[in-house]
Amino acid sequence: MALTRQYVYDRMLPAIRNIYILNGEGFRFVFDVTDTESFTDINDVYERNIPAILVGNKIDLAHKRRVTFEDAEQNSRSWSIRYMETSAKTKH
């Protein structure tokens, strides 16, 4: 299941969100590479020792990019999870 910033923050109360994360089997934390807030918000919901992958989306918008590959990769390494990038628009 993908936990997007909009879904987690706009539709779920924090207590319910925490229960959801604790009971999940694995998560994709997807952020927008053109929005640093979407990247930093993941720190608020990520719990260590849960199976997860960090995904940077909208890489087709390179001219608007605000989160570097290196910054995202560094976060994923500190959490001991994998990082990858994608574009929903180009399906890459």
Secondary structure, 3 states (H helix, E strand, C coil): CEECHHHHHHHCCHHHHHHHHHHCCCEEEEEECCCHHHHHCHHHHCCCCCCEEEEEECCCCHHHCCCCHHHHHHHHHHHCCEEEECCCCCCC
